[in-house]
C-alpha cells in the first residue's frame, strides 16, 4: 500500500500512545493492530507488521531503564530464554490467525488479571530489593513459556500476562516488573518477527512509521515508570484493563 503523509502521522500518533501504554501496563496493540486493519491490511499482515514497532518500543524502553540504573539482565535474559520457544510456536500459529472467540477470551484473561492484582496485596509489603525464592523463580520461568506463546501468537495483551507472573508469582515490585518485561518482550519479539517475515509479506514503511511512535511512547513509559513508581503504574494498568474489557466485550 502507498503510505500517505496523513497515514504516517496517524500511525506515529497512535504508536506514541500505544508505546506508552505497553510499557506502563499493556494493551497498546489493541490500538495499533485495528488501525492497520482499518487502513486495509489483512489480519496476519497487521499482526506481523506490528512486531516491528513492538521491537523498537521495547529496545528503547530497555535502554532507558539501563541508563537510569535499573537493570538485572541476568534474570531478564533467563526469563526471556524461556519465553522464546513459546513465542516461536505462537508466531507460527499467529501467521494463520483467525478466530471469532479471540476477543472474548482476551477480555476474560484481562479481567482475571485485574481481579488478582486488585485483591492480592501480597507484594505491597515487600521491599524494592526483594529477591524471589528458588520456588518463585522456577514457577516464574515455567509460566514465561506460556506468556511467550501468547506474545508470539498475537502480542495483544501480553503485558497483562507477563506482569502478574513477575509481580504476583515472583514477588517483584511493579517498577522492576516493567523493567524485566520490556527486555523479555524485546528478545522474543526478534524471534516472532523472523517467523512473520518468512511467512507473511510485511509492510515495512507502515511498520517503521508505527515504530517511530512506539519508540517515543516506550521512552516516555519507561521514564514515568521510574519517576512515578507503583502508584501510577497501578492506576494506568487498571484504567487500561477496564477500557479494553469494555471494548472487547461490547464493541468487538
Number of C-alpha atoms within 10 A of each C-alpha: 9 8 13 9 9 9 16 19 15 15 23 25 18 20 31 25 20 30 36 28 25 31 30 32 29 26 26 28 25 16 16 26 23 15 17 22 15 11 13 12 19 11 18 22 22 25 30 30 29 29 27 24 27 30 23 24 32 29 19 23 31 25 17 21 23 13 10 11 9 16 18 13 15 9 15 19 15 13 25 27 18 21 28 27 20 22 34 25 17 24 30 18 16 25 23 14 15 11 7 8 8 13 18 14 13 19 20 14 15 23 17 14 17 20 11 13 18 11 8 10 10 11 18 14 8 12 11 14 9 12 13 15 10 10 10 17 18 13 13 23 22 15 19 26 20 20 29 32 26 23 29 36 25 25 30 23 23 26 26 24 21 28 25 20 23 26 21 21 19 24 24 25 22 27 24 21 21 29 26 26 26 29 27 28 28 21 21 24 28 18 16 30 24 14 22 23 15 11 16 16 13 22 19 13 14 23 24 19 21 32 28 22 26 37 26 22 29 33 24 21 27 27 19 17 24 19 11 11 15 18 12 14 22 17 13 15 22 19 13 22 22 14 11 24 19 13 14 17 14 9 9 10
